[in-house]
Amino acid sequence: MTYEAAFAISSVLLSALIIYYFIRLNRVYNFQSGLFLALVIDNLLTSVAQAGSWMHRYFVPSTPVWVYDLLSYIYFITHLSMVAILFLYLLSTIKLWREISPVIRAAIIVPITICMIVILSNPLTHAIYYYTDDTIYHRGEGIFTTYITFAYYFALMIFVLIRYRKSFSAKRRGIVLLILMMGLGSVLIQFYLTEIKVEVVTITVCGFITFLFIQNPTVQMDAELNVYSRQAFLERLKYNMLSRKRFDIIELVLPDFREQTQVITGEQKTALLQKIADYLSAEMPNGYLYHTEQTIFVLELIRPEAKEVGSILRKIRARFEEPWECGEKQVRLDGRLLRLILPTEASDSSLVLGVMNRFEAGSSENRVMTAADFNLKEIERNQKITGALARAMEKKNFEMRYTPIYSLGLERIVAAEVSVRFLDEELGYVYDDEIYNYAERSGHALQLGEMIFEKSCEFIEKQDLKSQGLSFLGLRLHPAMCLQYGLMERLKEIAQAHHVDQRMLCLLISEYTVSKASKAFKENLTKMAMEGLRFCLEDYGSGFTSITSIYELPFSVLKVNKSVMQATMSNEKARITMDSTLMMARDLSMMTMVEGIDEENQFTLISDMACDLAKGKYFFDQVDEDEFVRVLHMAAEKDRKEGDDNAV
């Protein structure tokens, strides 16, 4: 048996095996899975054509030329169509066809269409190949059309892999890159060594790798229960939303599952979840059931009747009012339900997931909630900000901002608080409060905090701020940063790289963060303070922590919340409280700061108190880097003139 025969027959058998197991195991059909199946079937036909050509040549020498011609015809048609299908398959992991603009669609379709026209016209033109009367195969001058088309789609696939790299896991990126390199290698080998027909078997091996690691049907099923997984739900949700099908979602959350099942074993917990899954499946025979997290199930109903959904909700509610048998024990569980009518109540899958996340995190006593119970505009904005933040983090598209801090003793600007914002085409400017909030949710908090720290050090070094009389820059410290292993060493490296004295940096920690601080958090804070970093307890008076935090943690600055300042203007008790708080902090060798000084009468009030620093619109609003440097120069010039006057 020749290499050509071994390659062709192996490819036929392996392709047939992939198709068999894919059809048998695949449970969730969508655009991507359809493309994968089309790709493997196409390759099977190509392999059959190649194997048939070899079999006729060696077992039926008298085969007419037209048979070889037909088999090659099938080979080229199926072989080239696979290139476009493979590209669409890769692209479908990022975007569905209806999401792609008409221009991009044309760029995808036109090249393969031109190439297919050239191939289809081959019986008349012999542009791609031809056979002589003695059945010898020859390449035509148009063969380069197929290679140019391959190169075009190969370049597109590399572009997609680079452009949307954040949308692929590291494992998937590696597998896709391996597949592309194997495909490129096989094309080059067959181009230069025509007799070694290795392309088809290589594509089959690539299909097998894709089946195992990317299109693996087993990941569509939950590892514990005999229902669909979270991944299957996300795939179906996106497909259904883009296809604009009418469907309902019922989400079941078991908020007290862990608490109520402490008395049973791990195996009994799994058995209980399986019992719940079986019950839900029985109540919904014509839908899909997903187990998205341990205590969360999702039911999907395609084009249901309103009465049907209402009946299911009532039955589930009634069932969870009764105990569940678990061996010899009975377990009572609370079942909270969310019903969404889609796509009527939500325009896209990200908004649906936002509503579901809000429902899962909530603690409403309402047992059945609907879209009307949520502020959809707020959730939609939240989802957009999360996406915009991810883009801004990738491009580092942040603008540093500075709020000057005024010294009542020196009567000049001596410090500043650092903040950031970024500009989004749709949302406009997004500022710190929202940035920090969503950075925590999206997992960007550590990256963002480190970036701001480094940019602040760059600013101190570039402008030589210490020589201009600046005492410190205040930077907000996210609680996750204090729990990060090796944080102190990393911050020290950044400061040293920019020749910045660490005492020039004051990390701001909110009262709320302190109220949730763990023992490890407090230990890390103390260690960082011993290394020279300063800390400010901000938002003091917002009601999240007690007075003990002032002397238990290494704070060198106490900043009173602006709400306290506002109360002080109209409430004598509030004024006395703030006055005594500032005196106590000063007695503890802490600098004191009051924020929210927006009017002259507020400034006059704090001038008679033990207040060292003040911040607010009465002095300066938030400014950019150039404006802040100008403010410092103005302060320095004022000091110089006063010094000259005193000298005279």
C-alpha positions, 0 to 999 in steps of 0.5 A, spaced: 500 500 500 502 506 498 502 513 502 497 516 498 492 509 499 494 509 507 493 517 508 486 516 504 483 510 507 485 513 514 482 519 513 476 516 511 475 512 517 477 517 522 472 522 519 467 517 519 468 516 526 468 523 528 461 524 524 459 518 528 460 520 535 459 527 534 452 526 532 451 521 537 454 525 543 452 532 541 446 535 544 446 542 543 445 544 535 447 551 533 451 555 528 458 553 530 456 545 531 453 545 524 459 548 521 463 543 524 459 537 522 459 540 515 467 541 515 468 533 517 463 531 512 466 535 507 473 532 508 470 525 508 467 526 501 474 529 499 477 523 502 473 518 499 474 522 492 482 521 494 481 514 496 477 512 490 482 515 485 487 510 488 483 504 488 481 505 481 488 506 479 491 500 482 485 495 482 481 497 475 487 499 471 482 500 465 478 505 468 476 511 463 479 518 464 472 521 466 472 517 472 478 520 474 476 527 472 470 526 476 473 524 482 478 530 482 472 534 481 469 532 487 476 533 491 477 540 489 470 542 490 470 539 497 477 541 499 476 548 497 470 549 500 473 547 507 477 553 507 471 557 507 468 553 512 474 553 517 474 560 517 467 561 519 467 556 524 473 560 527 469 566 527 463 563 529 466 562 536 466 570 536 460 572 532 454 569 529 453 570 521 447 575 523 452 580 527 457 581 521 456 587 517 455 586 509 462 589 507 465 583 512 460 578 509 462 580 502 470 579 504 468 572 506 464 570 501 467 573 494 474 570 494 471 563 495 466 564 490 471 566 485 475 560 486 469 555 486 467 558 479 474 557 477 473 550 479 466 548 477 468 551 470 474 546 470 471 541 465 471 546 460 477 550 461 482 545 464 484 551 468 485 547 475 487 540 472 487 535 467 488 528 465 491 526 459 489 520 455 493 515 459 490 518 465 496 522 468 494 528 472 497 534 470 496 541 474 493 547 470 496 554 470 489 556 474 492 551 480 495 558 483 488 560 484 486 555 490 493 556 493 492 564 493 485 563 496 488 558 501 493 564 503 487 569 503 483 565 508 489 563 512 491 570 513 484 572 515 484 566 521 491 569 523 487 576 524 481 573 527 486 569 532 490 576 534 484 581 534 480 577 538 485 573 542 482 575 549 475 571 547 479 565 546 482 561 552 490 560 552 488 553 551 484 554 545 488 559 542 494 554 542 490 549 539 487 553 533 494 555 532 497 548 532 491 546 527 493 552 522 500 551 522 499 543 521 494 545 515 499 550 512 505 545 513 501 540 509 499 545 503 506 546 503 508 539 502 503 537 497 505 543 493 512 542 492 511 534 493 505 533 489 506 525 490 505 526 497 498 527 498 498 529 505 493 534 506 487 531 507 489 526 512 492 532 516 485 536 515 482 530 518 487 529 524 486 537 525 478 535 525 479 530 530 483 535 535 478 540 534 473 535 536 476 533 542 478 539 545 474 545 542 467 542 539 467 536 545 460 535 546 461 532 553 462 539 555 455 540 554 453 536 559 454 537 567 459 533 570 455 531 576 448 531 573 444 528 567 443 535 564 446 540 560 452 545 562 453 552 563 457 552 557 451 549 553 446 554 556 451 560 554 451 557 547 444 556 546 442 563 549 446 567 544 444 563 538 436 564 540 437 571 542 440 572 535 435 568 531 430 572 535 426 566 537 421 567 542 423 563 548 422 563 556 427 562 561 425 560 568 431 560 573 431 557 579 436 559 585 437 555 591 439 560 596 440 556 602 442 549 599 449 549 603 446 551 609 440 546 609 445 540 607 450 541 612 447 535 615 448 530 609 454 527 606 457 530 599 454 524 595 447 525 598 448 532 596 449 530 589 443 525 589 439 531 592 441 535 586 439 529 581 432 529 584 431 536 583 433 536 576 429 529 575 423 533 578 424 539 573 425 535 567 419 531 568 415 538 569 418 540 562 418 535 557 419 539 551 424 544 554 431 544 556 434 544 563 441 547 565 445 546 571 449 552 571 452 552 578 451 548 584 445 551 586 442 554 580 438 551 575 435 554 568 429 552 564 428 554 557 422 553 554 421 554 546 415 558 544 411 556 550 404 558 552 403 563 557 398 558 561 404 552 560 409 557 563 404 559 569 403 552 571 410 550 571 412 556 576 406 554 580 408 547 581 415 548 582 413 553 588 408 548 591 414 543 590 419 547 594 414 548 600 415 541 601 421 537 604 425 533 599 427 526 602 434 525 602 436 518 605 433 518 612 433 525 613 428 531 610 431 537 607 427 543 606 429 548 601 427 555 599 427 556 591 427 563 588 424 563 581 426 568 575 421 568 569 424 572 563 420 572 556 425 573 551 427 576 546 421 581 548 424 583 555 431 583 553 434 585 547 441 581 547 444 576 551 449 580 555 443 584 558 439 577 560 445 575 563 446 581 567 439 580 569 440 573 572 446 575 575 442 581 579 437 576 581 442 571 583 446 576 588 439 579 590 435 577 597 428 579 595 423 575 599 419 575 592 419 568 590 417 569 583 421 575 580 420 578 572 424 583 568 419 588 571 422 587 578 429 590 575 432 596 572 433 594 565 437 601 563 441 600 569 443 593 568 444 595 561 449 600 562 452 596 567 454 591 562 456 596 557 461 599 562 464 592 564 465 591 556 468 598 555 472 597 561 475 591 558 477 594 552 480 600 556 484 596 560 486 592 553 488 599 550 490 602 557 486 608 554 485 611 561 486 619 563 489 620 569 486 626 573 488 630 580 484 633 585 488 638 589 489 638 597 489 644 600 493 645 607 490 650 612 496 651 616 501 652 609 495 656 606 497 652 599 496 646 595 500 640 598 498 634 595 493 631 591 488 625 590 489 621 584 483 618 579 482 616 572 477 616 567 476 613 560 472 615 554 467 610 551 464 612 544 457 610 546 458 611 554 462 618 554 466 619 560 466 613 565 469 616 572 472 612 578 466 610 582 464 606 576 471 604 574 473 601 580 466 598 581 466 594 575 473 593 575 472 588 581 466 585 578 470 583 571 477 581 575 481 587 573 482 590 579 489 588 581 491 590 574 488 597 574 491 598 581 498 597 579 497 601 573 495 607 576 500 606 581 505 606 576 503 612 572 503 616 579 510 614 580 511 616 573 508 623 574 512 624 580 518 622 577 517 626 571 515 633 574 519 632 580 513 633 585 517 633 591 521 639 589 515 643 588 513 642 595 508 636 594 507 632 600 504 626 597 499 623 592 493 619 594 491 613 591 485 608 592 487 601 594 482 596 592 482 591 597 484 585 593 490 588 592 492 587 599 491 580 599 495 579 593 501 575 594 508 579 593 504 586 592 509 589 597 515 587 593 511 589 586 510 596 589 517 597 591 520 595 584 515 600 581 517 606 586 524 604 585 524 604 578 522 611 578 526 613 583 520 615 588 520 615 595 515 611 598 513 616 603 510 620 597 505 615 596 499 615 600 494 609 599 486 610 600 482 605 604 475 606 605 471 605 611 467 600 608 473 596 606 476 596 613 469 593 616 470 587 611 478 586 612 480 580 614 486 578 618 491 577 612 489 584 610 491 587 616 497 584 617 499 586 609 497 593 611 502 593 617 507 590 613 507 595 607 506 601 612 513 598 615 516 599 608 514 606 608 508 607 605 502 611 608 495 610 609 489 614 609 482 612 612 477 615 607 470 616 608 470 616 615 463 617 618 460 613 613 458 608 618 461 602 616 466 601 621 468 603 629 473 608 632 477 602 633 480 602 626 483 608 627 488 605 632 488 598 630 491 599 623 497 604 621 493 610 618 497 616 618 491 620 615 484 620 617 479 623 612 472 625 614 466 623 609 463 629 605 456 627 608 459 629 615 461 636 613 454 637 610 451 635 616 455 639 620 453 646 617 446 645 619 447 640 626 450 643 632 451 636 634 454 634 628 459 640 628 461 637 635 462 630 633 467 632 627 471 637 632 472 632 637 474 627 632 479 631 628 482 633 635 482 625 637 486 624 630 491 629 631 492 627 638 493 620 635 499 623 631 494 623 625 494 628 619 486 630 618 483 631 612 475 634 610 472 633 604 466 636 600 469 643 602 465 647 596 463 654 599 466 659 603 462 658 610 464 651 610 472 653 609 471 658 615 468 653 619 473 648 618 479 653 619 477 653 627 478 646 627 483 641 628 483 640 620 490 640 617 488 638 610 481 640 606 479 638 599 473 640 595 470 645 589 472 651 594 479 650 592 480 646 585 476 641 582 478 635 579 484 637 573 488 634 568 496 633 569 498 639 565 493 643 569 495 640 576 502 642 574 500 649 573 497 649 580 503 647 583 507 653 579 502 658 582 503 656 589 510 656 588 510 663 585 506 665 591 510 662 596 516 666 593 513 673 592 511 672 600 518 670 601 520 676 598 515 681 601 517 678 608 525 679 606 523 686 605 
